[in-house]
Amino acid sequence: MLVRFISSVLVLFVLSAFGTLKAEPVSEFNRNFAKKVAQQLTQLSIPGGAYVIVQNNQIAALETFGFTDQNKQQKVTQHTVFRLASVSKTFSATITAMLADEHKLSLTDPITKYVPEFRLADKTAAQKIQIHHLLSHSSGLMPNAYDNLLAENWDMKRILSWFNKISPLCQPQQCYGYQNIAYSLVQPAIESIQPEPFAKLLKDRIFTPLNMQDASVGLKPLVSSSSFAKPHVLIDKRKGKYIWTQVDVDPDFYKVEPAAGVNASISDLASWLIANLGHKPSVISKHLLVELTEPRIKTTRELNKRYWRHHLTDAHYGYGWRIYQFDDYPVYFHSGWVRGYRAAIGYSPDLDLGFAILLNAESNVISQLSSDFWAYANQLN
């Protein structure tokens, strides 16, 4: 039986047609939603997790569930650190766009300007790929190019040398192809035009100004945390019973820090949501938020996404964010998945509402719960 530990700050609110706040339905929703999440995690035997709802520049609800570890020695709290996996891309796109806004680089710069060793089979093709193509997964490269090599005992220099064996599937900006290694090329670009390492720059420009006390980049900061969620993988399912086992933290995707290297607690994600909703303009300007969430490339396959397909009518990728037309309003969303962890985050400026959820197990229930949340939010609009 999953033991549920809840740290919650409840604000009773409901959206009117004009976005003002009233009492009851959302508070009632949160009571029911928290029960549903606890039931789902118990049914699936998931070790632990947390979610947060933010509204109107404040935390509306924060709930934590279960334990960080298989032996149930430490409960998940609002400051327990999880891996964010591909949710990291939202941070990387933001810091890159910030530097471009400050004219320290240009998003139309070819990535070869900063990474001259990046080569494709067609020698002229690499020069056509610009930074904004990387941020929007519109480079033309085959999806997840060479992600399999991250599991090898290779450094990034060696992995990068293999790109000269492949040709693009299309011209840049003509097709969508999700990337991790290619996405991470923004790191050498960023580090070549200012003195700070990528991790420290994120800390100085985003984590510290937003009071994201538990956020970090890389493997060492994760495992050094006083409370970090241990990864769990499913090893068996017998008669409806799910059996998970705790595993070591997989270091592979920490090789691509901009794509999958950020760690954070659910409290940190509350701060991140509030900033992306436009309530911290001194850190992330409203102009920058508009740029990050402008539709850049259509992502048609997302329309068939399980649990979401009955609600999505359009889907694109911006810079570091997916852009979903969810029933009557847009939701800016991203999910993450690395061995032993799942993460999901989304927000809607139209509703001034955000939601994030973290699990220390590889379960697609996170997608179901995220969709359920946004479906309810639509009823309030």
C-alpha positions in Angstrom: 0.0 0.0 0.0 1.4 3.4 -1.0 1.8 5.6 2.0 0.7 9.1 1.1 2.5 12.0 2.6 0.9 15.3 1.8 2.3 18.8 2.1 -0.4 21.1 0.9 -1.1 24.7 0.6 -4.7 25.1 -0.6 -6.1 28.2 -2.1 -9.8 28.0 -2.9 -10.5 29.3 -6.3 -12.4 28.8 -9.5 -12.0 30.6 -12.8 -14.9 32.8 -14.0 -15.3 33.6 -17.7 -13.2 36.7 -17.0 -10.4 34.9 -15.2 -11.2 36.1 -11.7 -11.2 33.9 -8.6 -14.1 32.5 -6.7 -14.4 29.7 -4.1 -15.2 26.0 -4.1 -15.1 24.0 -7.3 -11.3 23.9 -7.7 -10.7 23.2 -4.0 -13.2 20.4 -4.3 -11.5 19.3 -7.5 -8.1 19.2 -5.7 -9.5 17.1 -2.9 -10.9 14.6 -5.4 -7.8 14.9 -7.7 -5.4 14.2 -4.8 -7.4 11.1 -4.0 -7.4 10.0 -7.6 -3.6 10.4 -7.9 -3.1 8.5 -4.6 -5.4 5.7 -5.8 -3.6 5.5 -9.2 -0.2 5.5 -7.7 -1.3 2.8 -5.1 -2.9 0.7 -7.8 0.3 0.9 -9.9 2.5 0.5 -6.8 4.5 3.6 -7.8 7.0 4.5 -5.1 6.5 8.2 -5.0 5.6 11.4 -6.7 4.4 15.0 -6.3 2.3 17.5 -8.1 1.6 21.2 -7.9 -1.1 23.6 -9.2 -0.3 27.3 -9.5 -2.8 30.0 -10.2 -2.5 33.8 -10.2 1.1 34.1 -9.0 0.7 31.6 -6.2 0.7 27.9 -5.3 -2.9 26.7 -5.2 -2.2 23.1 -4.2 1.0 21.1 -3.6 0.7 17.4 -2.9 3.4 14.8 -2.3 3.0 11.0 -2.2 5.0 8.0 -1.1 8.7 7.5 -0.7 11.9 8.4 -2.4 13.3 4.8 -2.1 12.2 1.2 -2.3 12.9 0.6 1.4 10.5 3.5 2.4 13.1 5.2 4.5 12.4 8.7 3.3 9.1 10.3 2.3 8.8 12.5 -0.7 8.5 16.2 0.3 8.0 19.4 -1.5 11.9 19.7 -1.6 12.6 16.2 -2.9 14.7 16.4 -6.0 13.7 14.5 -9.2 15.2 14.3 -12.6 13.3 16.4 -15.1 14.6 14.6 -18.2 13.4 16.5 -21.3 11.6 19.1 -19.3 15.2 20.4 -19.1 14.7 21.8 -22.6 12.3 24.5 -21.4 15.2 25.9 -19.3 17.7 25.6 -22.1 15.6 27.3 -24.6 14.8 30.1 -22.2 18.5 30.8 -21.4 19.5 30.7 -25.1 16.7 33.1 -26.0 17.7 35.4 -23.2 21.3 35.6 -24.5 19.9 36.2 -28.0 17.7 39.0 -26.7 20.8 40.5 -25.2 22.6 40.3 -28.6 25.2 37.9 -27.3 24.3 35.5 -30.0 21.8 35.2 -32.7 19.2 32.5 -33.1 19.9 32.6 -36.8 23.6 31.8 -36.3 24.6 28.5 -37.9 25.5 26.1 -35.2 28.8 25.4 -37.0 29.8 28.9 -36.0 30.2 27.6 -32.5 30.7 23.9 -33.1 32.8 23.8 -36.3 33.4 20.1 -35.9 29.7 19.4 -36.4 29.5 17.8 -39.9 26.9 15.8 -41.8 27.3 13.5 -44.8 26.5 16.5 -47.1 29.2 18.9 -46.1 27.0 22.0 -46.8 24.0 20.6 -44.8 25.4 21.3 -41.3 25.9 25.0 -42.2 22.2 25.4 -42.9 21.2 24.3 -39.4 20.8 27.4 -37.2 20.4 27.6 -33.4 16.6 28.2 -33.7 16.3 25.0 -35.7 17.8 23.1 -32.7 15.5 24.8 -30.2 12.4 23.9 -32.3 13.5 20.4 -33.4 13.3 21.5 -37.0 16.9 20.8 -38.0 15.8 18.2 -40.6 17.7 15.4 -38.9 16.2 12.0 -38.3 14.4 11.8 -34.9 16.6 11.1 -31.9 19.7 11.0 -34.0 22.4 8.8 -32.3 20.6 8.8 -28.9 21.6 5.2 -28.7 25.3 6.2 -28.5 24.7 8.0 -25.2 24.5 4.5 -23.6 28.0 3.7 -24.9 31.2 4.6 -23.1 31.7 7.5 -25.5 32.2 11.2 -24.8 30.3 13.8 -26.7 33.2 14.6 -29.0 33.2 11.0 -30.3 29.4 10.8 -30.6 29.4 14.1 -32.6 32.0 12.7 -35.0 29.4 10.1 -36.2 27.1 12.7 -37.5 29.1 12.9 -40.7 27.6 9.6 -41.6 24.0 10.8 -41.9 22.1 13.1 -44.2 19.1 15.2 -43.2 15.6 13.9 -44.0 14.5 17.4 -45.1 15.7 21.0 -45.3 15.7 22.9 -42.0 12.3 24.2 -40.9 10.6 21.7 -43.3 10.0 18.8 -40.9 9.9 17.9 -37.2 12.5 15.6 -35.7 12.9 15.4 -31.9 16.5 15.6 -30.8 18.6 15.3 -27.7 22.2 15.3 -28.9 21.7 17.9 -31.5 19.6 20.0 -29.1 22.6 19.9 -26.6 24.8 21.7 -29.1 23.4 25.0 -27.7 25.7 24.3 -24.7 29.0 24.9 -26.5 27.4 27.9 -28.3 26.4 29.4 -24.9 29.7 28.7 -23.3 31.7 30.2 -26.2 30.1 33.6 -25.9 30.2 34.2 -22.2 32.5 32.9 -19.3 30.1 30.8 -17.2 29.5 27.1 -17.6 26.0 26.2 -18.7 25.0 24.8 -15.3 26.2 28.0 -13.4 24.5 30.2 -16.0 21.2 28.5 -15.3 21.7 28.9 -11.6 22.7 32.6 -11.8 20.0 33.6 -14.4 17.1 31.3 -13.6 17.3 29.1 -10.5 18.5 31.7 -8.0 16.4 34.7 -9.2 13.3 32.5 -9.1 14.2 31.0 -5.7 14.4 27.5 -7.1 16.3 26.3 -4.0 16.6 22.6 -5.0 17.3 23.0 -8.7 20.6 21.9 -10.2 22.2 20.5 -13.4 24.1 17.2 -13.5 24.4 13.8 -11.8 26.6 14.9 -8.8 24.2 17.6 -7.5 21.3 15.1 -7.7 22.9 12.4 -5.7 24.3 14.9 -3.2 20.9 16.2 -2.4 19.6 15.5 1.1 16.4 14.2 -0.4 16.4 12.9 -3.9 14.0 10.5 -5.5 15.6 7.2 -6.4 14.7 5.8 -9.9 12.5 2.7 -10.2 11.8 0.5 -13.2 9.1 -2.0 -13.7 10.3 -5.6 -13.6 7.1 -7.6 -13.6 3.3 -7.4 -13.6 1.5 -10.3 -12.1 -2.3 -10.5 -11.9 -2.6 -6.8 -12.0 0.2 -6.2 -9.5 3.1 -4.0 -10.5 6.5 -4.8 -9.2 9.1 -2.1 -9.3 12.8 -2.2 -8.4 15.1 0.6 -7.4 18.1 1.1 -9.8 21.1 3.2 -9.9 20.8 6.7 -11.5 21.6 6.3 -15.2 24.2 8.9 -16.1 23.8 8.6 -19.9 21.5 11.6 -20.5 23.5 13.8 -18.3 25.9 13.9 -21.2 23.4 16.2 -22.9 22.7 18.7 -20.2 20.5 21.2 -22.2 18.3 18.3 -23.4 18.0 16.3 -20.2 20.3 17.4 -17.4 18.2 19.5 -15.0 17.1 18.3 -11.6 14.4 20.0 -9.5 11.8 19.6 -6.8 8.1 20.1 -7.2 8.5 23.5 -5.3 11.0 24.5 -7.9 8.5 23.7 -10.7 5.9 25.9 -9.0 8.3 28.8 -9.3 9.1 27.9 -12.9 5.4 27.8 -13.7 4.7 31.2 -12.0 7.5 32.7 -14.1 6.3 31.3 -17.3 2.8 32.5 -16.6 4.4 36.0 -16.8 4.5 36.9 -13.1 8.3 37.3 -12.9 9.0 39.7 -15.8 12.3 40.8 -14.2 13.6 37.3 -14.8 11.7 36.3 -17.9 10.2 39.1 -19.9 6.7 38.8 -21.5 8.4 39.5 -24.8 10.6 36.5 -24.3 7.6 34.3 -23.2 5.8 35.1 -26.5 8.9 34.2 -28.5 9.4 30.9 -26.7 5.8 29.8 -27.3 5.3 30.9 -30.9 4.5 27.9 -33.0 7.6 27.0 -35.0 7.0 23.5 -36.5 3.9 21.4 -36.7 3.9 18.1 -34.7 1.1 16.1 -36.2 1.8 12.9 -34.4 1.1 14.6 -31.0 -2.6 14.7 -32.1 -2.8 10.9 -31.6 -1.2 11.1 -28.1 -2.8 8.6 -25.8 -5.1 10.2 -23.2 -4.9 13.6 -25.0 -6.2 12.7 -28.5 -9.8 13.5 -27.7 -8.8 17.1 -26.7 -6.0 18.1 -29.0 -7.0 19.9 -32.2 -3.6 21.3 -33.1 0.0 20.7 -32.0 3.3 22.5 -32.6 6.7 22.9 -31.1 8.0 26.3 -30.1 11.4 26.9 -28.5 11.6 24.3 -25.7 7.8 24.0 -25.3 5.1 22.0 -27.0 2.1 24.1 -28.0 -1.2 22.2 -27.8 -4.6 23.5 -28.7 -6.4 21.7 -25.9 -10.1 22.1 -26.6 -10.8 25.8 -26.3 -7.4 27.1 -25.2 -3.7 26.7 -25.7 -1.5 24.7 -23.2 2.3 25.0 -23.3 3.5 21.6 -22.3 6.6 19.4 -22.0 7.1 15.9 -20.6 10.3 14.0 -19.7 11.3 10.4 -19.4 14.6 8.9 -18.5 15.3 5.6 -16.8 13.4 5.5 -13.5 11.7 8.9 -13.8 8.8 10.7 -15.5 8.0 14.4 -15.4 5.4 16.6 -17.0 4.7 20.3 -16.9 2.2 22.6 -18.5 0.6 26.0 -18.3 -2.1 28.2 -19.8 -1.8 32.0 -19.8 -5.4 32.2 -20.9 -6.4 30.5 -17.6 -3.5 31.8 -15.6 -3.1 28.2 -14.5 -0.2 25.8 -14.4 0.3 22.1 -13.4 3.4 19.9 -12.9 3.8 16.4 -11.8 6.9 14.2 -11.0 7.3 10.5 -10.5 10.2 8.3 -9.5 9.0 5.4 -11.7 8.5 5.0 -15.5 4.7 5.0 -15.7 2.5 6.6 -18.4 -0.1 7.3 -15.8 1.6 10.7 -15.7 0.2 11.5 -19.1 -3.2 10.4 -18.1 -3.2 12.5 -15.0 -1.9 15.6 -16.9 -4.6 15.2 -19.5 -7.2 14.8 -16.8 -6.1 18.0 -15.1 -6.4 20.1 -18.3 -9.7 18.5 -19.2 -11.0 19.7 -15.9 -9.5 23.2 -16.3 -11.4 23.5 -19.6 -14.7 23.0 -17.8 -13.9 26.1 -15.7 -13.2 28.4 -18.6 
